[in-house]
Amino acid sequence: MDTHEKPAPTSEAIAEENRRMRRLRMMVQMALEVIAQGELPYEEASNLATATRRVALQLFPGKEDAYDLLYRPKFQRLMSEVYRLQ
């Protein structure tokens, strides 16, 4: 066995990662829904998007690039749509 190989994840580790993924998806969906209502001032909506990213990175440290690839465009698109940004 190569000394650089990581051991296979345990079923508990997989279950924990699945829980964190569900939490992240639910949190992002809720934030997007709140922003889509259009009732928040732009600054508060922007703060909500920023806070969502911060919590996501607490759940998945070191995954900034993945978050920015998967979720940042959704927030940017929605913010542009709701707040009529150019």
Backbone as JSON, one array per atom type, in Angstrom:
{
  "sequence": "MDTHEKPAPTSEAIAEENRRMRRLRMMVQMALEVIAQGELPYEEASNLATATRRVALQLFPGKEDAYDLLYRPKFQRLMSEVYRLQ",
  "N": [[0.85, -1.19, 0.0], [0.55, 2.19, -0.85], [2.15, 4.77, 0.91], [1.1, 7.26, 0.76], [-1.55, 7.12, 0.23], [-4.88, 7.72, 1.22], [-6.81, 6.3, 3.87], [-9.8, 4.42, 3.22], [-12.91, 6.14, 3.49], [-14.94, 5.96, 6.44], [-18.2, 4.54, 7.11], [-19.5, 6.21, 8.85], [-18.16, 8.63, 8.45], [-18.87, 9.14, 5.82], [-21.63, 9.4, 6.09], [-21.7, 11.68, 7.72], [-20.59, 13.6, 5.98], [-22.59, 13.59, 4.04], [-24.7, 14.63, 5.56], [-23.73, 17.22, 6.03], [-23.66, 18.15, 3.4], [-26.4, 18.11, 2.74], [-27.3, 20.03, 4.56], [-25.91, 22.28, 3.62], [-27.02, 22.54, 1.0], [-29.71, 23.03, 1.66], [-29.47, 25.41, 3.12], [-28.39, 27.17, 1.18], [-30.49, 27.12, -0.69], [-32.58, 28.24, 0.85], [-31.54, 30.81, 1.34], [-31.38, 31.8, -1.28], [-34.11, 31.79, -1.9], [-35.12, 33.69, -0.08], [-33.79, 36.01, -0.97], [-34.86, 36.12, -3.56], [-37.45, 36.91, -3.08], [-37.31, 39.62, -3.01], [-37.64, 41.54, -1.06], [-35.7, 42.37, 0.67], [-33.35, 44.98, 1.33], [-30.74, 45.8, -1.01], [-28.15, 45.71, 0.16], [-28.53, 44.1, 2.45], [-29.29, 41.7, 1.25], [-26.96, 41.1, -0.11], [-25.25, 40.78, 2.09], [-26.44, 38.49, 3.16], [-25.85, 36.6, 1.18], [-23.07, 36.59, 1.41], [-22.77, 35.7, 4.06], [-23.84, 33.16, 3.79], [-21.91, 31.94, 2.19], [-19.75, 32.02, 3.96], [-20.61, 30.29, 6.05], [-20.85, 27.96, 4.55], [-18.16, 27.47, 4.0], [-17.28, 26.96, 6.52], [-18.49, 24.54, 6.96], [-17.28, 23.07, 4.95], [-14.22, 23.33, 4.91], [-11.62, 24.93, 3.07], [-12.73, 24.65, 0.58], [-13.26, 26.76, -1.15], [-13.0, 27.31, -3.93], [-14.71, 25.4, -5.07], [-17.18, 26.19, -4.0], [-17.36, 28.76, -5.11], [-17.52, 28.12, -7.8], [-19.85, 26.56, -7.98], [-21.98, 27.83, -6.51], [-21.72, 30.68, -6.3], [-22.28, 31.84, -8.9], [-25.08, 31.44, -9.03], [-26.06, 33.07, -6.96], [-25.12, 35.56, -7.92], [-26.48, 35.78, -10.38], [-29.16, 35.8, -9.52], [-29.18, 38.06, -7.83], [-28.62, 40.05, -9.7], [-30.9, 39.87, -11.27], [-33.03, 40.37, -9.43], [-32.35, 42.86, -8.33], [-31.93, 44.4, -10.52], [-29.34, 44.75, -11.7], [-26.51, 45.71, -13.68]],
  "CA": [[0.0, 0.0, 0.0], [1.29, 3.44, -0.95], [2.03, 5.5, 2.17], [0.4, 8.53, 0.54], [-2.97, 6.88, 0.04], [-5.72, 7.91, 2.41], [-7.68, 5.15, 4.1], [-11.18, 4.59, 2.74], [-13.74, 6.77, 4.53], [-15.85, 5.08, 7.17], [-19.61, 4.83, 6.83], [-19.84, 7.38, 9.67], [-17.62, 9.82, 7.77], [-19.7, 9.37, 4.63], [-22.92, 9.9, 6.58], [-21.49, 13.05, 8.17], [-20.44, 14.44, 4.79], [-23.92, 13.71, 3.44], [-25.48, 15.57, 6.4], [-23.22, 18.57, 5.76], [-24.11, 18.52, 2.05], [-27.84, 18.44, 2.82], [-27.41, 21.31, 5.27], [-25.46, 23.32, 2.7], [-28.02, 22.72, -0.06], [-30.9, 23.65, 2.26], [-29.12, 26.78, 3.48], [-28.28, 27.94, -0.06], [-31.83, 27.25, -1.24], [-33.33, 29.2, 1.66], [-30.99, 32.15, 1.1], [-31.83, 32.2, -2.62], [-35.55, 32.08, -1.85], [-35.32, 34.98, 0.62], [-33.35, 37.07, -1.89], [-35.79, 36.15, -4.7], [-38.67, 37.64, -2.7], [-37.07, 41.02, -3.35], [-38.04, 42.43, 0.02], [-34.52, 42.85, 1.39], [-32.52, 45.96, 0.64], [-29.61, 45.17, -1.7], [-27.03, 45.45, 1.08], [-28.86, 42.94, 3.29], [-29.24, 40.51, 0.39], [-25.53, 40.85, -0.33], [-24.74, 40.23, 3.35], [-26.95, 37.12, 3.28], [-25.04, 35.77, 0.27], [-21.73, 36.49, 2.01], [-22.88, 34.85, 5.25], [-24.06, 31.79, 3.31], [-20.59, 31.44, 1.77], [-18.94, 31.83, 5.17], [-21.07, 29.06, 6.71], [-20.48, 26.84, 3.67], [-16.73, 27.2, 4.16], [-17.12, 26.33, 7.84], [-18.9, 23.15, 6.77], [-16.32, 22.45, 4.04], [-13.02, 24.18, 4.87], [-10.72, 24.78, 1.93], [-13.49, 24.39, -0.66], [-13.66, 28.05, -1.71], [-13.14, 27.22, -5.38], [-15.92, 24.63, -5.38], [-18.33, 27.06, -3.69], [-17.41, 29.84, -6.1], [-17.9, 27.54, -9.08], [-21.21, 26.02, -7.94], [-23.03, 28.66, -5.91], [-21.58, 32.12, -6.53], [-23.04, 32.28, -10.08], [-26.51, 31.46, -8.72], [-26.32, 34.29, -6.21], [-24.9, 36.71, -8.79], [-27.57, 35.84, -11.35], [-30.38, 36.19, -8.83], [-29.03, 39.45, -7.38], [-28.75, 40.89, -10.89], [-32.3, 39.82, -11.68], [-33.9, 40.99, -8.43], [-31.99, 44.27, -8.09], [-31.75, 45.03, -11.83], [-27.96, 45.17, -11.84], [-25.95, 45.55, -15.03]],
  "C": [[0.88, 1.24, 0.0], [1.08, 4.23, 0.34], [1.3, 6.82, 2.01], [-1.1, 8.36, 0.33], [-3.71, 7.1, 1.35], [-6.54, 6.65, 2.62], [-9.09, 5.45, 3.58], [-12.02, 5.23, 3.85], [-14.68, 5.75, 5.18], [-17.29, 5.43, 6.81], [-20.06, 6.04, 7.66], [-19.36, 8.66, 9.01], [-18.45, 10.16, 6.54], [-21.05, 9.95, 5.05], [-22.8, 11.36, 7.03], [-21.34, 14.0, 6.99], [-21.79, 14.63, 4.1], [-24.8, 14.68, 4.23], [-25.03, 17.02, 6.12], [-23.65, 19.05, 4.37], [-25.59, 18.9, 2.04], [-28.04, 19.79, 3.48], [-27.01, 22.46, 4.35], [-26.51, 23.59, 1.62], [-29.27, 23.43, 0.47], [-30.63, 25.13, 2.58], [-29.03, 27.66, 2.23], [-29.66, 28.17, -0.64], [-32.66, 28.28, -0.47], [-32.85, 30.62, 1.42], [-31.44, 32.66, -0.28], [-33.31, 32.56, -2.63], [-35.83, 33.41, -1.17], [-34.93, 36.13, -0.3], [-34.35, 37.22, -3.04], [-37.08, 36.89, -4.37], [-38.54, 39.13, -2.98], [-37.44, 42.01, -2.27], [-36.87, 42.97, 0.82], [-33.87, 43.99, 0.62], [-31.31, 45.24, 0.05], [-28.5, 44.8, -0.74], [-27.3, 44.24, 1.97], [-28.83, 41.65, 2.49], [-27.79, 40.12, 0.13], [-24.89, 40.25, 0.92], [-25.2, 38.79, 3.56], [-26.15, 36.18, 2.39], [-23.65, 35.55, 0.85], [-21.75, 35.57, 3.22], [-23.09, 33.39, 4.86], [-22.73, 31.17, 2.89], [-19.72, 31.14, 2.99], [-19.32, 30.54, 5.89], [-20.71, 27.84, 5.86], [-19.02, 26.47, 3.86], [-16.41, 26.69, 5.56], [-17.48, 24.85, 7.75], [-17.87, 22.38, 5.94], [-15.09, 23.34, 3.9], [-12.15, 23.87, 3.64], [-11.42, 24.55, 0.6], [-14.01, 25.68, -1.3], [-13.92, 27.95, -3.21], [-14.41, 26.47, -5.77], [-17.16, 25.48, -5.12], [-18.49, 28.12, -4.77], [-17.85, 29.34, -7.47], [-19.38, 27.13, -9.09], [-22.28, 27.04, -7.52], [-22.92, 30.15, -6.19], [-22.35, 32.57, -7.78], [-24.55, 32.34, -9.83], [-26.88, 32.73, -7.97], [-26.16, 35.52, -7.09], [-26.05, 36.88, -9.78], [-28.85, 36.34, -10.69], [-30.32, 37.65, -8.37], [-29.19, 40.41, -8.57], [-30.21, 40.99, -11.33], [-33.17, 40.63, -10.72], [-33.63, 42.5, -8.3], [-31.64, 45.0, -9.37], [-30.34, 45.58, -12.02], [-27.48, 44.93, -13.27], [-24.81, 44.58, -15.0]]
}
